[in-house]
Amino acid sequence: MRKLVLTPALLALTAGAALAQAAPQHEDGPGPNMVIEVADAEGNAKGTITLDLLQEVAPNHVARLVELAQSGAYDGVVFHRVIDGFMAQTGDVQHGQKDGDTTLAGMGGSDLPDLDAEFSDISFQAGTVGMARAQDPNSANSQFFIDLAPATFLDGQYTVVGQLIDGWDVLQSIKKGDAGANGAVEDPDYMATVTIVE
């Protein structure tokens, strides 16, 4: 299982926290950038999100994201779990293809092995990109999430892999899920194409 593990109390703390969240201001660093073209369930373009990947912070996780993006594995993968005021999660290449059965989206990864954690002292703030994992800290694989608001309760427990540097409005527009179903999204938006720019 690759879902973030959150208690109802933590979900209550995050609910509605980002209603007036200002766009984060992160500089484009030396790492490669991941460019995500977002589309709605009908295939209509919603815009582009650009993530600066922090190769110096989590080299193995960033290498995994780059490998999957360059192979085309992320193209067509849905944002299966989106919690207003918290985060948008995607990257399940096994169960998250928009044209497939997405009922298990969030439970899978890729055909590559899981990764050992690369925790850092970077705090989870609006626009921070982290790797999703199961209970085992060394279980991240292909899924990642982008914070819609500060989520410092995740600090030191999930591997930070990047920061959003462009497309805050697009990120905020991603279709939200049902809070009563832990953010599961019906007819979700998806990553139409994902490319890496060095």
N, C-alpha and C positions, 0 to 999 in steps of 0.2 A: 504494500500500500504506500503510495507516494504523496499522500495528502499531508498538508501541514496539520499538526495536532494542536488544536485549540479548544479550550474549555468555553462553555457558555459565558462565563464571567469575562474572559478576555474578549470574546466577540462583542459583549455589551459595551466594553470600554471603547472599542473601535467604531461602533455604529454611529454613522453620521459625522465622524470626526473631520472628514475632509470636505464638507460642504462648501467651505470658503477657502480651501487650501490654495495658497499661492503656488504658481509654477516654481519648481525647484531650479536653482541656478548652479549647475555643475559645469566645470570646464571640460573640454574635450582633451583627454590625456593621451599618452603614447600608445595605448592598447588599440587593437582593432575595434572597429565599430560594427555593431549588428544593426542592420536596417530592416525594419519589419513593415511591410505593407499590410494594413488591416482592412478587412472587408466584413460586411454584415452577412447574415445567413443567406441572403438572396444573391450575394456576390457583388454588391455595390461597394465601391471603394470608399473608405472612411478617412484615409490619410496614412501618414507614415510616422513611425516611432523610430528614433535612433538611440541606441544604447552604446555607451562607451564601455567596453569590456576591460576589466582590471586584471590584465595578464600578470602583473607583478604581485598581486594579492592572492590570486587563486589560479595558478598556471594550469593545473590539471583540469579544473572545471571549465576554464575559458577554452582550453584546447578541445574539450568535448563539445561545447556549444559551437565552436567554429567548424569542427568536423561534421556535425549534424547539419548545420546550415549549408555548408558547401556541398554536401551530398544531396541536398534537396529534401531531407527528411522532415524538416519543419514546415515545408510548404503545405498549406491546406489543413494545418493543425488548429483546433479550436481553443478558444479561451474558455475552458470548461468550468472554471470556478472563479467567480468575480464577486467580491464582497465590498459593497459601498463603504467608503471610509477606511478600507484596509488594503486590499491588493487584488490584482488580476493575475491569474495563474494559467499557464499553457505549457506546451512542450511534450505532451504525452504522444510520442510518435507511434506507439503500439496500439492505443485505443482511441486516439483523439482525432483521427482523420474525418474531416467534415462530411465526406461522402460515405462514411461507414457507420457502423453501429457505435455511437459514442456513449452508450449507457455505462460503460466501464471506464470512461475517460477519467483520468486522475489516479488510476490503479496501476498503470503500466509505466514503461520507460522506453528503452531501445534494446537492440540486440547486443549492445556493448555492456561490459561489466560495470557494476556500481563503483562509485568513487569514494575514496577516503576523504573525510571532512578537511577543509582548509579554512578553519575559522580565523577571523581577524578582529581587530579592535574597531573596525568601521561600523558605525551605528546605522540601523535601519531607519531611514528617513524617507520622506516623499521622493519617489523616483529611484530609490535603491532597488537593485535587481539581486534576488537571492535564489539559491537552488532549493527546490522542494525536496523533501525526503520523508521517509517513514520514521518510526520510532528510533531505529538504529541511526546514530549520527553519520555512519559511513554508508548510507544507502541512496545518496543522490545519484541520479542517472541522466535524465534528459529534461525533466520538468523544471521550469523556473517561474518565478513570480516577480511582479513589479509593484512596489508599494504605491498606493494612492494617497497615503498619509504616513506620518511617523509611526513606527511600530517597534519601539525600542525594546519591548519585551522579547523580541527575537534575537537581540544582540548576543553574539557569542554562541548561538545555538544553531544557526544556519549559515552556510557559506555565502558571503557576498561576492558576486561576480561582475557587477557593473553598476553604472549610474545612467539614468535617462538624461540625455543632453538636448533632445528635441522631440516635439510631438506630445507635450503635456496635455493639450486639449484633445488630441486623438485618444490618448490613454484614458482620460476621464470619460470619454464618450463610449468606451467599450461596454457592451450590454451587461448589466448587472444581473446577478443571480438571485435566487430565492434565499433570503436570510434564514428562513425556517428549514431549509435543506442544505445548510452549510455552504451557501453560495453557488449551488449547482445552477447552471444556466440552461434554459430551454431555448432552442434555436440560437445557439451562440454565434458571436462574431468569431472570426478566425484569422490566422496569419496567411494571407494569400501568397506572398513570397517573402523569403528571408534571405538576405544577402550579407556578405562580410566585406567591409571596406577597410583595407589596411591603412 
